Amino acid sequence: MCTTLFIVVKNKTIGSVATMKLKSTVIINRINSDFSSAYRPFSKFPNSGVFWDECINTVKDSKLMNNIIFCNDILQIPPVKVFIAAKNITTVLTDADKKAIGAFWGFVFKFVFEYKNQKNVSIRINSVKSATYFFDGPKDTEVIKG
């Protein structure tokens, strides 16, 4: 007896999925040029220290970025949760740190990757109680080195 197992990853027809491939440098350039104007309350976050540096270093890591995208798209795990877990951030975050990190990932997913919708969910990691995952992006997104 032969059994076939089909796993549906996305509700899209194979072959018709457009992929947006972005170089990490393009993402970082967009963050540097537009983040402060898009998120004015967090305009002091860029180049402010360790959490900003970790966010930027994460964008430079295409493998980790693609894992963050997968977790967001398929598992509905917010990028903030994956970021905190992947970077093993154990420092108790201030409210300002939590909001700034959330703004950073919100910018990447909404303004760079062009996701249209978002949902806030409970995550309970470190001192963060909730975070946002994103959906209704126009294309499958892949981050490549460079």
C-alpha positions in Angstrom: 0.0 0.0 0.0 1.4 3.4 -1.0 0.4 6.5 0.9 1.0 10.0 -0.3 1.3 12.9 2.1 0.7 16.4 0.8 1.6 19.4 3.0 0.0 22.7 2.1 2.4 25.5 3.1 0.4 28.4 1.6 -2.9 28.6 0.0 -1.3 29.4 -3.4 -0.9 27.5 -6.6 2.7 26.3 -7.2 4.3 28.1 -10.0 2.2 31.3 -9.7 3.9 32.6 -6.6 5.9 35.8 -7.2 8.9 36.1 -4.9 10.3 39.4 -3.7 14.1 39.0 -3.3 15.7 41.8 -1.3 19.4 42.2 -0.5 20.0 42.9 3.2 21.9 46.1 2.2 18.7 47.4 0.4 16.7 46.7 3.6 19.2 48.5 5.8 19.4 51.5 3.4 15.6 51.7 3.5 15.6 51.6 7.3 18.3 54.2 7.5 16.5 56.6 5.1 12.9 56.2 6.2 12.5 54.6 9.7 12.7 57.9 11.6 10.2 59.7 9.4 7.7 56.7 9.4 8.1 56.2 13.2 8.7 59.7 14.5 8.2 58.8 18.2 11.2 56.4 17.8 13.4 58.7 15.8 16.1 58.4 18.5 16.2 54.6 18.2 18.6 54.5 15.2 22.2 54.1 16.3 21.1 54.3 19.9 23.0 51.2 21.2 22.9 47.5 21.6 19.2 46.8 20.6 19.5 48.9 17.5 22.8 47.2 16.6 21.2 43.7 17.2 18.2 44.6 14.9 20.6 45.7 12.1 22.8 42.7 12.6 19.7 40.5 12.3 18.8 42.1 9.0 22.4 41.4 7.8 21.9 37.7 8.5 19.8 36.5 5.5 19.3 33.0 7.0 17.9 34.4 10.3 15.8 36.9 8.3 14.3 34.1 6.2 13.5 32.2 9.4 11.8 35.3 10.9 9.7 35.6 7.7 8.9 31.9 7.8 7.8 32.1 11.4 5.7 35.1 10.7 4.1 33.8 7.5 3.6 30.2 8.3 3.5 29.9 12.1 2.1 33.3 12.9 4.9 34.0 15.4 5.7 37.7 15.6 9.1 38.8 14.4 9.8 40.4 17.8 9.4 37.0 19.5 11.7 35.3 17.0 14.2 38.2 17.3 14.4 38.0 21.1 14.7 34.2 21.1 17.2 34.0 18.3 19.4 36.8 19.8 19.0 35.2 23.3 18.1 38.6 24.8 17.7 38.0 28.5 18.1 41.6 29.6 14.9 42.9 31.1 13.7 45.3 28.4 12.3 48.8 29.3 9.0 49.8 27.9 10.8 52.1 25.5 13.1 49.2 24.3 10.1 47.0 23.7 8.2 49.6 21.8 11.3 50.6 19.7 12.0 47.0 18.8 8.4 46.5 17.8 8.5 49.6 15.7 11.7 48.4 14.0 10.1 45.1 13.0 6.8 46.8 12.1 8.7 49.1 9.7 10.5 46.2 8.1 7.3 44.2 7.5 5.0 47.0 6.7 7.2 49.5 4.8 9.9 47.3 3.3 8.1 43.9 2.8 4.8 45.6 2.1 2.5 43.5 4.4 -1.0 45.1 4.5 -2.4 43.7 7.8 -1.3 42.8 11.3 -2.5 41.1 14.4 -1.4 41.5 18.0 -1.0 38.3 19.9 0.3 37.1 23.3 3.9 36.0 23.2 5.2 36.1 26.8 9.0 36.2 26.2 11.4 38.0 28.4 9.3 41.0 29.6 7.3 41.3 26.4 3.7 40.3 26.8 2.4 40.8 23.3 3.6 41.5 19.8 2.4 41.7 16.2 2.6 39.3 13.3 2.0 40.5 9.8 -0.1 39.1 6.9 -1.4 39.9 3.4 2.0 40.6 1.9 1.9 41.1 -1.8 4.6 38.4 -2.5 6.6 35.7 -0.9 9.6 37.5 0.5 13.2 36.3 0.6 16.2 38.1 2.0 19.5 37.4 0.2 23.1 38.3 1.1 24.5 41.5 -0.1 
